[in-house]
Amino acid sequence: MQVTVYLTEQDAYLLRLIDRKSQRERKSRSAVLLSIIEEHFEKGRRLGEILVDLGVLSEDDLADALELQRSEFTDKLLGEVLADEQGIDEEEIRRALTIQRRFEATTRQM
């Protein structure tokens, strides 16, 4: 995927901030931009919301899974219900959990 971002001279300070962050973290400018965007949209989100954002799960499927968890599988985590009862790929669940945990850890460090 290719994304084009158009900036004005007034935005130059943002690029300087991104460049400093990329040097500190030893990442490319693109990787830093994507991590900032991901953090903005995913920070504080729950597993099901992240899976919906990733396009793995629909809002209706999430609502069904949450209802199943509440009514029949009270001892299971949502990820387990999604994998066992709705056939969601465990790798996708792990990916969403990684995103979720990344921002939980960041929040705890602050």
Backbone bond lengths (Angstrom), bond angles and torsions (degrees), N, CA, C in turn:
res aa  C-N    CA-C-N  psi(-1)  N-CA   C-N-CA  omega(-1)  CA-C   N-CA-C  phi
1 M - - - 1.434 - - 1.522 108.55 -
2 Q 1.285 115.14 140.56 1.460 120.05 177.91 1.518 108.00 -122.21
3 V 1.327 115.25 135.54 1.456 121.41 178.56 1.518 107.83 -125.35
4 T 1.311 115.21 136.53 1.454 120.19 176.63 1.519 108.46 -111.07
5 V 1.320 116.24 129.82 1.454 122.02 178.38 1.513 107.49 -116.59
6 Y 1.313 116.66 125.62 1.458 121.73 178.86 1.522 108.90 -99.61
7 L 1.309 115.93 125.32 1.454 121.61 -178.64 1.517 110.16 -120.55
8 T 1.312 114.85 151.59 1.462 120.10 174.62 1.522 108.17 -102.60
9 E 1.308 116.07 175.16 1.465 119.49 177.87 1.519 110.96 -61.95
10 Q 1.314 116.91 -28.32 1.465 121.17 179.09 1.530 111.84 -67.64
11 D 1.315 117.33 -19.04 1.458 121.91 -179.39 1.524 113.23 -91.00
12 A 1.306 117.18 -0.66 1.466 121.09 -175.63 1.529 112.08 -58.03
13 Y 1.318 117.16 -34.76 1.466 118.99 -179.95 1.523 111.41 -63.72
14 L 1.333 116.77 -32.96 1.468 119.79 177.40 1.520 111.00 -65.50
15 L 1.305 116.42 -41.67 1.465 119.97 177.54 1.521 111.29 -62.75
16 R 1.328 116.73 -38.91 1.466 119.55 177.42 1.528 110.56 -62.52
17 L 1.333 117.09 -41.84 1.471 120.68 177.59 1.528 110.96 -63.40
18 I 1.321 116.44 -42.60 1.461 120.93 179.13 1.523 110.17 -65.18
19 D 1.329 116.59 -42.04 1.467 119.87 178.95 1.528 111.41 -63.01
20 R 1.334 117.09 -40.94 1.473 119.28 177.33 1.518 111.08 -62.93
21 K 1.328 115.71 -44.00 1.468 120.04 179.26 1.530 110.72 -63.77
22 S 1.322 116.85 -39.92 1.468 119.50 -179.72 1.532 111.10 -66.64
23 Q 1.312 117.44 -35.88 1.468 120.23 176.88 1.530 110.79 -68.30
24 R 1.334 116.16 -43.85 1.468 120.45 178.95 1.524 111.85 -60.26
25 E 1.331 115.16 -43.35 1.462 120.54 -176.01 1.530 113.02 -91.29
26 R 1.338 115.74 -2.91 1.466 121.35 -178.19 1.533 111.96 54.31
27 K 1.325 114.11 49.46 1.459 122.16 178.61 1.527 108.47 -126.45
28 S 1.302 115.33 163.34 1.462 119.40 175.95 1.526 109.80 -74.55
29 R 1.303 115.37 160.53 1.466 120.30 176.73 1.525 110.08 -57.58
30 S 1.327 116.99 -41.59 1.465 121.15 179.73 1.522 111.81 -62.04
31 A 1.325 116.65 -43.17 1.466 120.47 179.67 1.523 110.69 -63.24
32 V 1.313 116.91 -39.72 1.464 120.80 178.69 1.526 110.26 -65.72
33 L 1.326 116.83 -45.06 1.464 120.04 178.58 1.521 111.30 -59.17
34 L 1.321 116.39 -45.57 1.458 119.49 179.94 1.527 111.95 -64.73
35 S 1.325 117.26 -37.96 1.468 119.07 179.14 1.528 110.97 -67.34
36 I 1.322 117.74 -35.18 1.463 121.45 176.94 1.530 110.12 -66.50
37 I 1.303 116.52 -44.68 1.468 120.85 178.93 1.530 110.07 -63.16
38 E 1.325 116.48 -46.27 1.466 120.32 179.68 1.524 110.52 -60.02
39 E 1.310 116.77 -44.94 1.466 119.78 179.94 1.526 110.51 -61.65
40 H 1.307 117.24 -42.81 1.462 120.88 -179.09 1.526 111.26 -58.92
41 F 1.317 116.31 -43.99 1.455 119.74 -175.27 1.520 114.57 -87.24
42 E 1.323 118.60 -25.41 1.461 120.22 -173.32 1.527 115.20 -108.05
43 K 1.307 118.31 -13.37 1.462 120.72 -177.78 1.525 110.07 -61.31
44 G 1.330 115.81 129.72 1.456 121.21 177.84 1.520 114.41 79.33
45 R 1.309 117.39 5.60 1.473 120.43 -178.99 1.515 110.17 -87.65
46 R 1.301 115.14 153.51 1.457 121.59 178.75 1.528 109.83 -88.40
47 L 1.333 114.58 163.96 1.466 120.99 -176.28 1.531 111.96 -51.88
48 G 1.305 117.51 -50.97 1.460 121.03 -178.16 1.518 112.58 -60.49
49 E 1.321 116.95 -39.90 1.460 120.98 178.75 1.528 111.08 -63.97
50 I 1.313 115.98 -40.26 1.471 119.86 179.17 1.526 109.73 -66.02
51 L 1.322 117.43 -42.11 1.467 120.61 178.67 1.529 111.10 -63.17
52 V 1.322 117.15 -36.93 1.472 120.38 175.52 1.527 108.88 -64.97
53 D 1.340 117.22 -44.91 1.465 120.65 178.66 1.521 111.84 -60.41
54 L 1.333 116.78 -36.60 1.467 121.29 179.72 1.529 112.12 -74.62
55 G 1.332 117.12 -10.95 1.459 121.22 -179.40 1.513 113.60 81.98
56 V 1.322 117.13 13.88 1.466 122.62 -179.20 1.522 110.38 -82.58
57 L 1.306 115.79 -27.25 1.455 122.31 -170.11 1.525 108.50 -139.85
58 S 1.334 116.85 142.93 1.463 119.60 174.86 1.525 109.32 -89.58
59 E 1.314 116.52 163.61 1.467 121.28 177.42 1.533 110.05 -59.24
60 D 1.334 116.84 -40.43 1.470 120.77 179.72 1.525 111.79 -65.45
61 D 1.347 116.39 -42.38 1.464 119.87 178.30 1.525 110.97 -64.22
62 L 1.323 116.64 -36.58 1.461 120.47 177.29 1.521 110.14 -64.78
63 A 1.327 116.72 -45.23 1.463 120.58 179.23 1.535 110.25 -60.97
64 D 1.335 117.02 -41.43 1.471 120.72 178.00 1.526 111.15 -62.62
65 A 1.320 116.74 -43.72 1.463 120.89 -179.08 1.529 110.91 -65.42
66 L 1.317 117.04 -40.89 1.464 120.22 178.35 1.529 111.39 -64.53
67 E 1.321 115.90 -38.95 1.471 119.84 176.94 1.527 110.68 -65.48
68 L 1.329 117.08 -42.56 1.476 120.74 176.17 1.528 110.63 -59.55
69 Q 1.303 115.68 -43.59 1.465 119.99 -179.61 1.526 110.49 -62.87
70 R 1.333 116.99 -42.14 1.470 121.25 -179.85 1.518 112.54 -67.52
71 S 1.335 116.33 -40.11 1.461 119.59 -171.42 1.529 115.00 -92.97
72 E 1.331 117.43 -40.70 1.462 119.63 -172.32 1.524 115.00 -115.34
73 F 1.308 117.14 -30.13 1.462 120.25 -172.41 1.534 110.72 -122.09
74 T 1.306 115.91 55.87 1.465 120.09 -175.45 1.524 112.77 -65.09
75 D 1.330 116.98 -19.71 1.470 120.69 -179.82 1.532 112.90 -91.59
76 K 1.338 117.25 0.13 1.469 120.53 -177.97 1.527 111.14 -105.58
77 L 1.306 114.97 147.37 1.460 121.11 171.83 1.528 108.92 -75.16
78 L 1.330 116.43 156.84 1.463 119.93 -178.69 1.525 111.38 -57.20
79 G 1.319 118.36 -42.15 1.461 120.92 179.45 1.522 112.15 -58.95
80 E 1.321 116.29 -37.37 1.469 120.43 177.91 1.523 110.74 -67.61
81 V 1.324 117.26 -41.93 1.465 121.08 177.90 1.520 109.93 -62.54
82 L 1.318 116.46 -44.11 1.470 120.07 -179.41 1.526 111.78 -63.09
83 A 1.319 116.54 -41.45 1.472 120.06 -179.08 1.532 110.73 -72.63
84 D 1.321 116.55 -47.42 1.467 120.36 -173.95 1.516 113.60 -76.04
85 E 1.308 117.26 -40.51 1.465 120.76 -171.62 1.522 114.26 -100.77
86 Q 1.334 116.96 -25.75 1.465 119.13 -177.48 1.520 112.99 -116.99
87 G 1.318 116.86 1.26 1.454 120.62 174.84 1.517 115.66 68.81
88 I 1.318 117.12 23.37 1.463 119.64 177.18 1.525 108.34 -71.36
89 D 1.315 115.91 134.51 1.457 122.18 -177.98 1.532 110.64 -60.30
90 E 1.318 116.32 129.39 1.469 120.71 -178.57 1.525 112.13 -61.77
91 E 1.311 117.32 -30.48 1.465 120.63 178.07 1.532 110.60 -63.96
92 E 1.325 117.08 -39.16 1.468 121.07 177.42 1.529 110.45 -66.10
93 I 1.322 116.69 -38.75 1.464 120.94 178.01 1.528 109.73 -65.00
94 R 1.329 116.69 -43.17 1.477 120.15 177.42 1.531 111.29 -61.41
95 R 1.322 115.74 -40.80 1.473 120.22 178.85 1.530 110.49 -60.87
96 A 1.331 116.54 -45.56 1.469 120.57 179.54 1.523 110.70 -65.41
97 L 1.323 117.45 -38.94 1.465 120.83 178.03 1.526 111.24 -65.24
98 T 1.315 116.27 -36.41 1.467 120.66 177.26 1.523 110.23 -62.58
99 I 1.320 116.44 -44.68 1.467 120.88 177.89 1.528 109.68 -61.47
100 Q 1.317 116.21 -46.45 1.458 120.85 -178.81 1.529 111.65 -62.26
101 R 1.305 116.97 -46.39 1.471 121.24 -177.74 1.520 112.17 -67.98
102 R 1.316 116.63 -33.06 1.464 120.48 179.05 1.521 110.22 -57.22
103 F 1.319 116.74 -42.66 1.459 119.66 -176.82 1.517 112.20 -84.06
104 E 1.323 118.07 -25.97 1.464 120.38 173.86 1.524 108.87 -65.18
105 A 1.323 116.92 -42.61 1.464 121.24 179.65 1.517 110.93 -64.90
106 T 1.328 116.93 -40.16 1.453 121.24 178.78 1.520 110.54 -62.73
107 T 1.336 116.84 -42.78 1.455 121.48 -179.25 1.521 111.07 -64.61
108 R 1.337 117.96 -40.88 1.459 121.47 -179.52 1.520 111.93 -66.47
109 Q 1.346 117.93 -30.48 1.464 121.49 -178.11 1.516 111.38 -74.04
110 M 1.303 118.12 -21.85 1.477 121.05 -175.58 1.497 112.25 -76.77
